[in-house]
Amino acid sequence: MLVVFPFLAALTASASWATGIVLAQMPARALGAFAFTRIQLVACSLLVTVLSFVLGLWQSIDWGFWPSFVISSTIGVVLGNLAMIECLRRGGPRVTELLLCLKAPIVALLAYVWLGEVLGPGDLLGGALVIGGLLIAIHYGGEEGKQPELQGRQLAPVLLLGGMAAGFQGLGFVALKPALADGAEPVAVAAIRLSGAAVLVLLIGALQSSVKVRKQQPFQRNVSSYLLFRTIVPGVIGYVIASSLLLYAFANMEAAIATILGSLSPLFVLPILWLVEGKRPNTHSVIGAALAVIGGAAIVCL
């Protein structure tokens, strides 16, 4: 049986990401994906870095794991987010969320090959139920007519980008597992991966070779204090709170199970949107959520 605290941490991470996604819609549209990501990464990296200094968490870091930190920052945060954003632009939110469900089996394979983790029958059953519930809720849970069908040449790059996003993000978390198992504090680890990603994104924005990216999504210099606040808040919820909780779960349970439980944000979005925008979940969404809850219970109890 898995420890309850890591289980709850992963679930809370999913709920936090869902909250951040809902809050991020307005500022992301106003700023564009690149500027929005840059502001979030810089602000959140400064926050967790200062927090790690204040709490004295840096002493837990073994810098011998620096290759893992580099992999997590460059591949997990930067490349993973860029692939996800482009997949979102081409395929829409529903297809993107569906493809990001591939993260769980990818992490399970990486953890087996890299870390030697083997899942038990109860974990496999629970994981299958959770993924099945996610697929049902995401694929059938939206409003009809809102998501256009993607076929042929349109579908191939979307599938590739979604698979890349899931793989990159999964690799970014699996790479940190040895450092976390060695006793590294999750908040300090989050500070390292976010700071590395923030520096890289700032360099990309400054290089003349990246002018094309900046023209597509220009940074608005006259950002109001309200828009800046609305941008940073979901970043703190997602990058700081959710990432730290998920890293804690990674340190104390199998990587694949932590990933599955940390990928339930599409299900948590349903009741949040119901409360905020009055969008009531349909029957398929409820069925999917129920399967995911049963799967989570199986992971804990079996």
Secondary structure as GFF3:
##gff-version 3
##sequence-region A 1 302
A	DSSP	alpha_helix	4	31	.	.	.	ID=ss1
A	DSSP	alpha_helix	33	54	.	.	.	ID=ss2
A	DSSP	three_ten_helix	58	60	.	.	.	ID=ss3
A	DSSP	three_ten_helix	63	65	.	.	.	ID=ss4
A	DSSP	alpha_helix	66	71	.	.	.	ID=ss5
A	DSSP	pi_helix	72	79	.	.	.	ID=ss6
A	DSSP	alpha_helix	80	91	.	.	.	ID=ss7
A	DSSP	alpha_helix	93	100	.	.	.	ID=ss8
A	DSSP	alpha_helix	103	110	.	.	.	ID=ss9
A	DSSP	pi_helix	111	115	.	.	.	ID=ss10
A	DSSP	alpha_helix	121	140	.	.	.	ID=ss11
A	DSSP	alpha_helix	155	174	.	.	.	ID=ss12
A	DSSP	alpha_helix	177	181	.	.	.	ID=ss13
A	DSSP	alpha_helix	186	206	.	.	.	ID=ss14
A	DSSP	three_ten_helix	208	210	.	.	.	ID=ss15
A	DSSP	alpha_helix	211	216	.	.	.	ID=ss16
A	DSSP	alpha_helix	225	235	.	.	.	ID=ss17
A	DSSP	pi_helix	236	242	.	.	.	ID=ss18
A	DSSP	alpha_helix	243	252	.	.	.	ID=ss19
A	DSSP	alpha_helix	255	261	.	.	.	ID=ss20
A	DSSP	alpha_helix	265	277	.	.	.	ID=ss21
A	DSSP	alpha_helix	283	301	.	.	.	ID=ss22
###
